[in-house]
Structures are given as C-alpha cells and as structure tokens.
Amino acid sequence: MAIVKKDDRLTSSQSLLCVGFAGIFSKTVTSPLEVVKILSQIGTFHCKRGFLHSFVLICQNEGLRAFWKGNMVSCLRLFPYSAIHLATYKNIVHLHIDELGDISQWRAIVAGGLAGISAALATYPLEVVETRLIAQNCQEPTYRGLLHSLSSIYRNEGLQALYRGFSLTVLGAVPFSIGCYAVYVNLDKLWQERHVRFTSLQNFINGCLAAGVAQTLSFPFETVKKKMQAQSLLLPHCGGVDVHFNGMIDCFRQVIKNKGVMALWSGLTANTVKVTSILCAYVIVPYFGLLFSCFEMCKQVCLYRNGYIISPLSYKLTPGVDQSLGPYELQEFKRYLRNRKSHKAQSSSIGNRW
C-alpha cells in the first residue's frame, strides 16, 4: 500500500508561502500557454489553424501583452485557493492518518479531491473572470479588470453566471485526483527510494508525469467548463464559443455532434507543453514540473531557516536535530539549550572568582 507522509517540519504559513510563490512564478512564466489553451478550449478563431499558428494570430491581433491576459487574476486566486486547499486537506488527512503519521493511497485521493472541490467553490468566480478576460480582445475590452468584471457579470447575468460550470469541477476532480495521486504516491517505487529524498530534478519529472496523466483524463470536463464560463449573449460572438448550447449535457452533445469527440481535448497540446518539456528553437518550461521544483526549493529554504537541514541547497540533515519535532518545538528546545549553556557559563564564572 502506497503512503503519503505529511511534513510537520514546516509551519502552516511557510507551507502556504511555498505554494503561493511557486504558483505565481510558474503561472507567470507559462501564461502564454495558458492563454492559447483556454482559447482553444473555447474555440475562438485564434486556434483554428493549429497550436503554433495560434501564437502568431494572438500577437498580430492583440499584441504581446495578450499572452498575459487574466494572469493577475489567476495569481490572486492562488492565495485563497491554496490556503483553503491546504487547510481542508490537512484537516481531512488528520482524521485518517495512523499513529505513524501515514495515510493510505485511496484516502489521500479522496482527501485531495475534497480539498480541491472546497477551494474551487470558494474561488470559482475568479476563475470565471479569468476566462472572460482571456476570451475578450484586449484591444477592445468588455471587462476592465477584476472588480469591473465581477460587478458587470453579477449585474448583467446574475450570481449563477459566476458559478456556471462548477458542477464540471466536481466531476472532473474524480479522474484528476485518481490520475495525479495514483501516479505521484507510487513514484517511490519508480525511483526506489523514499519520496522525502527526491532531488529537484526528480520532483520536476514527478510533477510533469503526475499532472500530465491526471489532466489528460479530466480534460474533456475542463473543455466544456471553459465554454460554459465564456458563453454570454452580452459578449461579441457570444464570448467566442464555437458551438451553441443550453447547459452542460447539451454542450457535450453539441461539441461531439459538430466537432467530433476529439474536440473535447482541444487545447491539449498547449496543456501538454505546460507539463512536459518541448524543444522548439528554445525550451518551454513545463508548468507542473516548475511548480513542484519551485515548491521544493522554497521548502528547502524554510527547512534550513527552521534548522532541520545544513544548507538550502541540500537535503542533508543537521546533526543532532530531532526531525520529529515541529518548528515551534524545535525553537523551544534550542532556547532551552541556550539558556542552560548560559546558566552553566555564569555558574562557572562565579566559581572561578571564588
């Protein structure tokens, strides 16, 4: 049975900081791929002639800044999403871990899925805004930033528009969680060593592999969700969506009927480039590989500051430090040793004077 072991050597704020920094950096670097992916899922004219030509059309019609449409909203969404996801996941995991701090593979899958759904529910309006910002032409914008987008959608389309397609997040979480966790928690067998000892390169490969499998399985749900988020009678060309539909099931039916089954995986090339490396005159850094690697680097810095490892560039443990102690417990223990050493020095000084 594969297990996932939680790392209590980081504080909650440090875990959140690591996730947030890694996410913002990764999203900003790979934003052009995200824009092309979402436009492909929606079905706008930019993506009718293939993956590479999409970049040319976007640049010609909207300029270079179009490749970062919605990126600020996406980055802002990371912090509440990560905080809720982390808190929910830890609470669920703590209910099911054994006395050694381990949790079975399937319980980890369920915990991850429920945590993701909870975080998505709380931040879903921001995801809708991100999709609308990407779908619009930034040269002739309908929406001007986050607050204007939220107020405009709510005023003109109602609250339900800010949660349109959320049921697909729930449905898509099942194949995504199964794919991601089933791959990731079994990687110790692939590398034949414990996951806590994985190098940055190994974590880079792990992230690419797990996310690649998981997102491929859940991609049809994501495609239909993006079409539902973008569709609006108040936008030019109904938001650029390439099929007309009424509701989730009808969207699946219309896509398959008019575009074919494989259209449910439109944008998968751009998504795959985000999670795997590709050589095309230059190397495009994959999102999830970069995310996991950046997270591990931030984690090493925090572990070094907490005193568990000897260097932020190495996982070599600090000699004499009990790795089972939490950060605050370790600080208290160090403070006790310093006070004890200081007290002995004072006693020795007084004895020498006598």
N, C-alpha and C positions, 0 to 999 in steps of 0.2 A: 504494500500500500504506500503510495507516494504521500509525502507530508509537506506542509508549509510551516516554517518556523518563524514566528514573529521576532523582530529585533527590538528588545526593550532598552537598548543602549542609546537610542535617540529619544528626545523629548517629543511631545506632540507638535510643538511649534517648529522644531527642527525638521520633522518629517514633512510637515506642510510646506515649509520653506524649500526643501529639496524638490518636492513635487512641483511647486509653483515655478521655481526658477528653471527647472528642466523643461517644463511645459512651455513657458513663454519663449525661451530660446529656440526650442525645436519648432514651435508653430511659426515663429517669425521667419526662420530660415527656409521652411518648406511651404510658406504661404502661397507662392505661385502655383505649386502642385495642387494645393487645396482648392484654389480658385478654379483651375481647369477641371478638377474632379467634380466639383459641385455643378459647374456649368454643363458638364457632360451628363450628369445625372438629371438635371432639369431638362436638358435637351435643347439649349439655345443654339443659335446659328453658328456661334464660335466653334462648336465642336463637331460640325457636320463632316469635316474633311480629315479627321484623324487627330491623334494626340499631339504631334509636333506642330501641325499647322494651327492648332488652337492658340499656341503661344503667339504666333505671328499675327493672327487676327485680333486677339485681345490687345496687343501692343499697338497695332495700326489704328484700331477704333477708339481706344481709351487711354493709351499711353502706359508707361511703365508702372505708374502708381496703381493701376488697376489690379496688378498682381498682389496687392496688399489690401484689397477691399475687404472690409469686415475683420481684419486681423486684430485691431484694437479690442473690438467686442469679444472676439474669440479668446484673447489673452485675459481680459477682465473676467470672463466666465470661468476661467481656470481656478481662481482662488475659492469662490464659494463652492464650486463643483468638487474641488479636491478636498476641501475641509469637510463637506458633508459626506463625501465618499469614504474618506479615511475614518471619520468618526463612526459612521454606520458599520463599516467593515470591521473595525476593531471591536465594537460592541457585539456584533453577531459572532465573531470569531471567539471572543472571550466566553461566550455561552457554550461553546462546543469543544474548546481545547481540553486536552487531558492534563494530568498532573505534571507532565514533562514539557508542556507548552506546545504540543503538536496538534495538528488538525488533519483529518483525512482529506483526500483529494476532492471527493464529491461535496463534502460540507464546505470546502473552500470555494468550489464552483458556485454553490448556492449563495454563500456569503458575498462573493464578488458580484454576482448578478443582482442581488437585492440592493447592495450598496450603490451600484451603478444606476439602477432604476430610481432610487431615492434622490440621488444627486441630480439626475436628469430632470426629474419632476420639478425640483426647486429652481433650476436654471434654464428650463426649456424656452421661455420667452426670449432669452438672449440668443439661443440657437436659431430661433425663427428670424430674429433681427439680422443675425449674421448672414443667413441665407438670402434674405431680401436685399441686403447691401451688396452681396456678391452678384445677385441676379440682375440688378439695375445697371444702367450705363452711368458710370461715374462722371461723364461729361454732361449728362442731362439727368441729374439725380431726382428721384421722387422723395427719398428719405435723406435727411441731413443729420447723421449721427445717431447715437444710441437713444437718447431721450426723445428726440423727434420721431424716431421710428416707432418706439413703444407707444407713445401717445397717439400717433397717427393711425397705427394698426388698431389700437383699442377703440379709438373714437369712430373710425370708419367701418370696421369689420367686427368689432366686439371682442370680448375676452376669449371666446372659443378659438379665434384666429391665432392667438398667441400659444395655443396648445394643439393646433391642428397637426395630426400625425403622431401625437405622443404614444398612441397605442402601439405603433410600429417600433418605438424604442423598447417597449416591454417585450414584444415578440422577438425582436432582433437580439435582445440580450441573451436569449437562450442559446442560439448557436454560437454567438460571440464568446460567451463565458465558457461554454464547453470547449470550444476550439482553443481559446487562449490559455486557460488553466490546465487543460489536459496536456497541452504541449509543454507549457512552462514548468509545471511541477514535476515533469518526468525528465527534465534536462540533466539532472544529476546522474541519471543512468547513461545519457549520451556522453557526458564529459568524464564519467566515472570518478566524480568527486563531489563533495557537498557544495550546495549552491552558495553558501556563505563565502566560499573560497574562489568563486568565479572571478576572472580578470575582467577589465573593462572591455576587452575585445570579445570575450565570451559572452558578456552581458549584451554587447552590441548585436551579436549574432542571435542570441536568445530572443531579444526583443523583436528583431526582424522576423524570425521564424514563427514565434507565437502570434504576433499581430497579423502576419500575412495569412496564416491559416484561418484565424478567427474572423478577420474582416472579409475574406472571400466567402465564408459560409453565411455571414449576415448581410452581405452587400445588397441583395435584392430588397430587403426591408429598408435599408438606408436610401436606396434609389427612390423608392415610392414615397418615403418620408420627405425627401427634398423636393419632390414635385408638389406634394401637398403643402409644404411650407411656402413655396414660391408662388403658387397659383393664387391670383387675385384679379377680379374683374376690374379693379380700380387701377391696375398697373398696365403699362403698354404691353400689348400682345399677351395679356393675362399672366405677366411675370416671365414670359419666355418659355413656358412649359410646352412641350411638343405634342401633347395629347390632351383632349378634353375629357373630364371625368367627374363623377359625383361620389366622393367617398373613397375609402381605402380599397375595398374589394373591387370596385369599378375601375380604379386606377391600375391595379394589377391586370385586370381583364383587358383594358384598353391598350396597355403597353404591349402585352403579349399578342393581342389581335393585330395591332397596327405596326408594331416594330419588331415583333419576334421575342422569343424567350430570352435570347442573349442580351436584349436591350436592358434587362434588369441588372446587368453587370456593366452598363455604360459608365465610363469613368474608372473602371477597374485598373486600366493601365497606369493612369496618374496615381491612383491609390497604391498600386504595387510598387511604383517607383519610390513612394514615400517610405515603404517598409523594406525595400531591397535596394541594393546599390546597382547603378546602371552607368556604363561608360558611354558617353555621347559627347565627345570633344572635351568634356570635363565630368567629374564625378559629382552627382547629385546626392547629398547626404540623406539617408532614409530617416523618416520621422521617428518611428518607434525605436530603431536602433540608437539614434541620437538621444532620444528621450531616456531610455534605460541607462545608457552610458553616462549622460549628464547627471542623472539622478545618483548613480553610484559614485561619481566624482564628488558631488555635493555631500553625499553621505559620508565619504571618507574624510572630508574636511571637518564635518561635525564630530565624527568619532575621534579624530585627532584632538580637536578642541576639548572634547569630553575626557580625554586621557586614556582611551582604550587602545589606540594604535600609536606606533612610534613616529609615523610620518603620514601626511595626507596623500602621499604618492605610493603608499604600500599598505597591505593588509596585515603586516607583521604586528603581532600583539605586543603591547607594552608589558615588559617583565614585571611580575609581582602584582598585577592588577587583576582582581576578580571580575571576569567578564559577565558573571551572572548578576552583578549589582546594577541597579538602574542609575541614570545620570545623577540624580539628586542624592541617592545613597552613596555613590562614589565620592561626590563632593563632600558630604558629611564625614565620610571615612578619612579622606585626605586632611580635612580640617582638624579632625581628632588627632591624627598623627603629628601634624604640625604643632598643635598645642601641647601634645605630650613631649615632643622633642624640645620645644621652647621651655617647658617646665623643667625638664631634666637639665638643660643648659643653665638655667637660673639656679637650680639646686647645687650644681657642680661649682658654679661661680661663688656662691655663698660658702660652700665647704672649703674652697681654696683660700678664701680670705681668712677663715678661722685657722 
